[in-house]
Structures are given as C-alpha cells and as structure tokens.
C-alpha cells in the first residue's frame, strides 16, 4: 500500500500553544510521525514515498483566497525563531481593514492554540500534498492509501485556522475525489472536525460524519452537536455523533456501526477516513478510553464498507503509542 509522507514537516516544531488560559507545550511534535514511521518502515506492506509537487492554487478549492494570501503574507514576515499568536481572535470585519498584517490575521484565527511560524504556510501545503497524492492514487485505481500529513487539518475551515490545523487535508482530498462522484468523510478523531464541517456544510455530494467527544466537554467547543445537520442542498449530509468523556470501545461500537450504515446508504464512490488516534486512553488531551488493541476491530468494521479508502492522519498525541495504533488499524482494515 502506498503511504505518502513529506519529510519536510520534521522542520516544523512550534514550542507553545495557548490553551485554557495558559501557555502549554505544543502537542503536535515531530516525534508523532517519527514513531509511526519507525513502526511501518520495516513492514513490507507499506511503501512510503514523498508526494509529488502540487499546484498551490488547488488549495483555494476549499479555502478562501484572501485567507491563504493573508496567511502566506504573515508567515513571510516572521523572524526565524518567532511564534506568532494573533492579538485579536474573532471574525470582526473591521480587522480586515487594518493596515497591519498581524492584526488582519486575527480575523482568521478561531483561537490561540496554533501559533504561526515562518514555515507554517509551506509546511501545511506540503502536508496537504500528501492527501492530494493519496486522492490521485485512489482515482487511479488504488483500493487503499495512507496519507501522513503533519500538521493535522480537520480544524481548518474555509477561512480559518485552529487546533494545530492550517489547511484542511481531508477536505482537499474529498474535493478532488468528488470529481468522480459522491464522497463520504468519516472522522474518528477525538475532537470534532469543525473545519471539515464548515467547508462541506452546504454540499449535497459530500457526506461528513464525525464521532467525537461532546462539544460541551471538549475542543473545539463551538461545533459538533447533533442538531448541526447541514444547510440548503447539504441538509442531512452533516452528521455529528458526540459521545461523553470516558467512552470505551464497548460504547464506541454502536455509533460507529450507525455511521457505517449511513455511509452504505449514501453509496459514495470513495471514503476518506480522518484517522485521529487521540481517542486513546493515554492521550494527553483526550478523555476517551480506547486501547491500542481497539483499533483493529475498528478497522475491521470500516473495511466492511468495501469502498476505495483514503486514510488521512489527523490527531493523536501520545507519541509512544501511535505506531501501534496505526498498525492495529491497518491490520483491521485487511492490509496484506
């Protein structure tokens, strides 16, 4: 199976995140992908390769051009060791009229969790390239592909960055795959993919289903409730399945089975799996209680869809366990 990975992400290493009123160590560390690569590297079933260069313009198929231009502009202005947190973080239109690029950037920031570095824009584009390469491989006939982007992507909205996410890799892959027919996105990250929901909320041809911790208890707090079901042509195409803190595999199976049944009824041409492993009991920023062994039966259930599957890495921050989680998932998916 092809695995697309961009090694340039190892140079991307923010030090701090602003969370719950304090500066804390940044959870999305280079060791996350290092641990996965150490696990899959010796396994002949995985063929790891860098993605081909992509046209940066393709990112505007899911993100606003003004957002991308502002993001690139700010990153180019930062000094070598700078971590930039917007002074203001709210979509006030007046911010866009400011002559100061750093002030304008606050319009696009959902929160203070994600600092911008000089290489944030280029690194996130390189991460998106892995997902787009995976989508191209699916369109060319591959049955299953794994994209390993870092930073993750599912909190990045059409015109916003948040939750360590700057561009939305799963959304870009789904957008490309939708050229061949309807696409389903199944998001199993502990956190709700508010960015993916934002991008496809009015789309009839993309089904988004997220199983996550309830927004009353967990980030992003602003989205992920049952009543968010899509709008206009997309009504009924957005399905949220919020679960309580402490959820174990025995509690997780029923909503997952429900999600898979809904995807079968939708009958997509391809499925994008936003694969977060922060549902693990040991995860430092999650409160679910899944074990590394639980990802194998999760993979077995998902494999029953019988559709071309692009697995896109999202969260998961207990570094020592990530490789085992990934292997467990792909063993369940039937990788031979």
C-alpha positions as CSV (number, residue, x, y, z in Angstrom):
1,X,0.0,0.0,0.0
2,X,1.2,3.5,-0.9
3,X,2.0,5.8,2.0
4,X,2.5,9.5,1.2
5,X,4.7,11.4,3.7
6,X,6.5,14.7,3.3
7,X,9.7,14.7,5.4
8,X,10.0,18.5,5.3
9,X,7.5,18.5,8.2
10,X,10.3,17.5,10.6
11,X,11.5,21.1,10.5
12,X,8.1,22.3,11.8
13,X,8.2,22.4,15.6
14,X,6.2,25.1,17.4
15,X,7.1,25.2,21.1
16,X,3.9,26.6,22.7
17,X,0.1,26.6,22.5
18,X,-2.2,28.9,24.3
19,X,-4.9,26.7,25.9
20,X,-7.2,27.2,28.9
21,X,-5.6,30.5,29.7
22,X,-2.0,29.4,29.8
23,X,0.9,28.7,27.6
24,X,1.5,24.9,27.4
25,X,4.0,22.7,25.4
26,X,2.8,22.2,21.8
27,X,1.4,18.6,21.4
28,X,1.9,18.3,17.7
29,X,5.6,17.4,17.8
30,X,7.8,15.8,15.0
31,X,8.0,12.7,17.1
32,X,4.4,11.8,16.2
33,X,5.3,10.9,12.6
34,X,8.7,9.6,13.6
35,X,7.0,7.0,15.8
36,X,4.7,5.9,13.1
37,X,7.5,5.7,10.5
38,X,9.5,3.5,12.9
39,X,6.5,1.2,13.2
40,X,5.6,0.9,9.5
41,X,9.1,1.3,8.0
42,X,10.2,-2.3,8.4
43,X,6.8,-3.6,7.3
44,X,6.9,-4.5,3.6
45,X,3.2,-3.9,3.3
46,X,3.8,-0.1,3.5
47,X,5.6,1.7,0.6
48,X,6.5,5.2,2.0
49,X,7.2,7.9,-0.6
50,X,7.1,11.7,-0.8
51,X,4.2,13.3,-2.6
52,X,4.8,14.9,-6.0
53,X,4.8,18.7,-6.1
54,X,1.4,20.2,-6.3
55,X,0.0,23.4,-7.7
56,X,-0.6,25.6,-4.7
57,X,-3.7,27.1,-6.4
58,X,-5.5,23.8,-5.8
59,X,-5.8,24.7,-2.1
60,X,-8.2,27.5,-2.9
61,X,-10.7,24.9,-4.0
62,X,-11.6,24.6,-0.3
63,X,-10.0,27.7,1.3
64,X,-10.7,31.3,0.6
65,X,-8.0,33.0,-1.4
66,X,-7.9,36.1,0.9
67,X,-7.3,33.7,3.9
68,X,-4.4,32.0,2.0
69,X,-2.9,35.3,0.9
70,X,-3.0,36.7,4.5
71,X,-1.5,33.5,5.9
72,X,1.3,33.5,3.4
73,X,2.0,37.2,3.9
74,X,2.2,36.9,7.7
75,X,4.4,33.8,7.7
76,X,6.8,35.5,5.3
77,X,7.2,38.5,7.6
78,X,8.1,36.4,10.8
79,X,11.6,36.3,12.1
80,X,13.4,33.0,12.1
81,X,12.6,32.0,15.8
82,X,9.2,33.8,16.1
83,X,6.0,32.2,17.2
84,X,3.1,34.5,16.3
85,X,-0.2,34.5,18.1
86,X,-2.8,37.0,16.8
87,X,-3.5,39.8,19.3
88,X,-7.2,39.5,18.5
89,X,-9.0,36.3,17.6
90,X,-12.5,36.9,16.3
91,X,-14.1,37.4,12.8
92,X,-14.7,41.1,13.1
93,X,-14.9,42.6,9.6
94,X,-13.1,45.7,10.8
95,X,-9.9,43.7,11.4
96,X,-9.6,43.2,7.6
97,X,-9.4,47.0,7.2
98,X,-6.3,47.2,9.4
99,X,-3.1,48.3,7.6
100,X,-1.2,45.8,9.9
101,X,-0.9,42.2,8.5
102,X,-0.6,40.8,12.1
103,X,-3.9,42.4,13.1
104,X,-5.7,41.3,10.0
105,X,-4.7,37.7,10.7
106,X,-6.8,37.8,13.8
107,X,-9.9,37.7,11.6
108,X,-9.0,34.1,10.6
109,X,-7.9,32.7,14.0
110,X,-10.6,30.7,15.8
111,X,-8.5,30.5,19.0
112,X,-4.9,30.9,20.3
113,X,-4.0,27.2,20.2
114,X,-2.0,27.5,16.9
115,X,1.0,29.9,16.6
116,X,2.3,30.7,13.2
117,X,5.9,30.2,12.3
118,X,7.9,31.3,9.2
119,X,7.4,27.8,7.7
120,X,3.7,27.2,8.8
121,X,2.2,28.0,5.4
122,X,4.7,26.0,3.3
123,X,4.7,23.1,5.8
124,X,0.9,22.8,5.8
125,X,0.9,23.0,2.0
126,X,3.4,20.1,1.9
127,X,1.1,18.2,4.3
128,X,-1.9,18.8,2.1
129,X,0.2,17.5,-0.8
130,X,0.3,14.0,0.8
131,X,-3.5,13.9,1.0
132,X,-3.9,15.1,-2.6
133,X,-1.4,12.5,-3.8
134,X,-3.4,9.9,-1.9
135,X,-6.6,11.0,-3.6
136,X,-4.9,10.9,-7.0
137,X,-3.9,7.3,-6.3
138,X,-7.4,6.4,-5.4
139,X,-8.7,8.0,-8.6
140,X,-6.1,5.9,-10.4
141,X,-7.5,2.6,-9.0
142,X,-5.8,2.1,-5.7
143,X,-8.1,0.3,-3.1
144,X,-6.5,1.9,0.0
145,X,-3.9,4.6,0.5
146,X,-2.5,6.2,3.7
147,X,-1.6,9.9,3.8
148,X,0.6,11.1,6.7
149,X,0.2,14.9,6.9
150,X,1.6,16.9,9.7
151,X,0.3,19.4,10.9
152,X,-3.2,17.9,11.0
153,X,-6.0,19.5,9.2
154,X,-9.6,18.9,10.2
155,X,-10.0,22.1,12.3
156,X,-9.0,24.4,9.5
157,X,-12.2,25.9,7.9
158,X,-12.8,27.7,4.7
159,X,-11.3,30.9,6.1
160,X,-9.9,29.9,9.5
161,X,-7.0,28.1,11.2
162,X,-7.3,26.4,14.6
163,X,-6.4,23.4,16.7
164,X,-2.9,23.0,15.2
165,X,-4.6,22.9,11.7
166,X,-3.8,25.5,9.0
167,X,-5.1,23.8,5.7
168,X,-7.6,21.0,5.7
169,X,-6.0,17.9,4.1
170,X,-9.1,15.6,4.3
171,X,-11.3,18.3,2.8
172,X,-8.9,18.8,-0.1
173,X,-8.7,15.1,-0.8
174,X,-12.5,14.8,-0.7
175,X,-12.8,17.8,-3.0
176,X,-10.6,16.1,-5.6
177,X,-12.3,12.7,-5.2
178,X,-15.7,14.3,-5.7
179,X,-14.8,14.9,-9.3
180,X,-15.5,11.2,-9.8
181,X,-18.7,11.0,-7.7
182,X,-20.1,11.4,-4.2
183,X,-17.6,11.1,-1.3
184,X,-18.0,10.2,2.4
185,X,-15.7,11.5,5.1
186,X,-15.7,9.5,8.3
187,X,-13.9,11.4,11.1
188,X,-12.9,9.3,14.1
189,X,-10.7,11.9,15.8
190,X,-11.5,12.6,19.5
191,X,-12.2,16.2,18.5
192,X,-14.9,17.4,16.2
193,X,-13.7,18.4,12.7
194,X,-15.3,21.8,12.7
195,X,-13.2,22.9,9.8
196,X,-14.4,20.0,7.6
197,X,-18.0,20.6,8.6
198,X,-17.6,24.3,7.7
199,X,-16.3,23.5,4.2
200,X,-18.9,21.0,3.2
201,X,-22.0,22.1,5.2
202,X,-23.9,23.1,2.1
203,X,-22.7,20.3,-0.2
204,X,-25.0,17.5,-1.3
205,X,-22.3,15.4,-2.8
206,X,-20.1,15.1,0.3
207,X,-21.3,13.2,3.4
208,X,-19.5,14.2,6.6
209,X,-19.9,12.0,9.7
210,X,-17.9,12.8,12.9
211,X,-17.7,10.6,16.0
212,X,-16.2,12.8,18.8
213,X,-16.3,14.0,22.4
214,X,-19.3,16.3,23.0
215,X,-18.6,20.0,22.4
216,X,-19.7,20.7,26.0
217,X,-16.7,18.8,27.2
218,X,-14.0,19.1,24.6
219,X,-12.3,21.3,22.0
220,X,-13.4,22.9,19.7
221,X,-16.5,23.7,21.9
222,X,-18.1,25.7,19.1
223,X,-19.3,22.9,16.9
224,X,-20.2,19.2,16.9
225,X,-23.8,19.0,18.2
226,X,-26.4,16.6,17.0
227,X,-28.6,19.4,15.6
228,X,-25.9,20.5,13.1
229,X,-27.1,18.6,10.1
230,X,-26.2,20.7,7.0
231,X,-27.9,23.6,5.2
232,X,-29.7,24.0,1.9
233,X,-28.5,21.3,-0.5
234,X,-26.4,19.9,2.3
235,X,-29.2,19.3,4.7
236,X,-28.8,15.8,6.1
237,X,-25.3,15.4,4.8
238,X,-23.7,16.5,8.0
239,X,-24.0,14.0,10.9
240,X,-22.4,14.5,14.3
241,X,-22.3,11.7,16.9
242,X,-21.0,13.3,20.1
243,X,-20.0,11.0,22.9
244,X,-19.2,11.5,26.6
245,X,-15.9,11.6,28.3
246,X,-14.8,8.2,29.4
247,X,-16.1,6.4,26.3
248,X,-14.7,2.9,25.8
249,X,-14.7,0.6,22.8
250,X,-17.9,-1.1,24.0
251,X,-19.6,2.3,23.9
252,X,-18.0,3.3,20.6
253,X,-19.1,0.4,18.5
254,X,-22.7,1.3,18.2
255,X,-22.3,4.8,16.9
256,X,-19.6,3.6,14.5
257,X,-21.9,0.9,13.2
258,X,-24.6,3.5,12.7
259,X,-22.1,5.8,10.9
260,X,-21.1,3.0,8.6
261,X,-24.7,2.1,7.8
262,X,-25.4,5.7,6.8
263,X,-22.3,5.7,4.6
264,X,-23.5,2.5,2.9
265,X,-26.9,4.1,2.2
266,X,-25.2,7.2,0.8
267,X,-23.2,4.8,-1.5
268,X,-20.2,7.0,-2.2
269,X,-17.6,6.3,-4.8
270,X,-14.8,6.7,-2.2
271,X,-14.4,7.2,1.5
272,X,-11.9,9.5,3.3
273,X,-11.1,8.4,6.9
274,X,-9.9,11.2,9.1
275,X,-7.9,9.0,11.4
276,X,-7.2,10.6,14.7
277,X,-5.8,8.4,17.5
278,X,-6.4,10.8,20.3
279,X,-9.3,8.6,21.4
280,X,-6.6,6.5,23.1
281,X,-6.9,6.3,26.9
282,X,-3.3,7.5,27.3
283,X,-3.7,10.6,25.1
284,X,-2.7,13.7,27.0
285,X,-5.5,15.9,25.5
286,X,-8.3,13.4,25.2
287,X,-10.7,11.7,27.7
288,X,-11.9,8.6,25.8
289,X,-10.7,5.2,27.0
290,X,-9.9,3.2,23.8
291,X,-6.8,1.0,23.9
292,X,-4.3,0.2,21.1
293,X,-6.0,-3.1,20.6
294,X,-9.3,-1.4,19.8
295,X,-8.1,0.0,16.5
296,X,-8.0,-3.5,15.0
297,X,-11.8,-4.1,15.4
298,X,-12.4,-0.5,14.4
299,X,-10.5,-1.2,11.1
300,X,-12.5,-4.5,10.6
301,X,-15.8,-2.6,10.9
302,X,-14.7,0.1,8.5
303,X,-13.4,-2.5,6.0
304,X,-16.9,-3.8,5.5
305,X,-17.7,-0.7,3.5
306,X,-16.0,-2.2,0.6
307,X,-15.1,1.2,-0.9
308,X,-11.8,2.7,-2.0
309,X,-10.4,4.2,1.2
310,X,-8.0,7.1,1.8
311,X,-6.8,7.2,5.4
312,X,-5.7,10.7,6.3
313,X,-3.7,11.1,9.6
314,X,-5.3,13.7,12.0
315,X,-4.6,13.9,15.7
316,X,-3.1,11.6,18.3
317,X,-0.6,12.9,20.8
318,X,0.6,10.0,22.9
319,X,3.7,9.6,20.9
320,X,4.9,6.2,22.1
321,X,1.6,4.5,21.1
322,X,1.0,6.0,17.6
323,X,2.8,3.4,15.6
324,X,0.9,0.6,17.4
325,X,-2.4,2.3,16.8
326,X,-1.7,2.7,13.1
327,X,-0.6,-0.9,12.6
328,X,-3.7,-2.0,14.5
329,X,-6.0,0.0,12.3
330,X,-4.5,-1.3,9.1
331,X,-4.4,-4.9,10.3
332,X,-8.1,-4.5,10.9
333,X,-8.6,-2.9,7.5
334,X,-7.2,-6.1,6.0
335,X,-3.9,-4.7,4.6
336,X,-2.0,-7.7,3.3
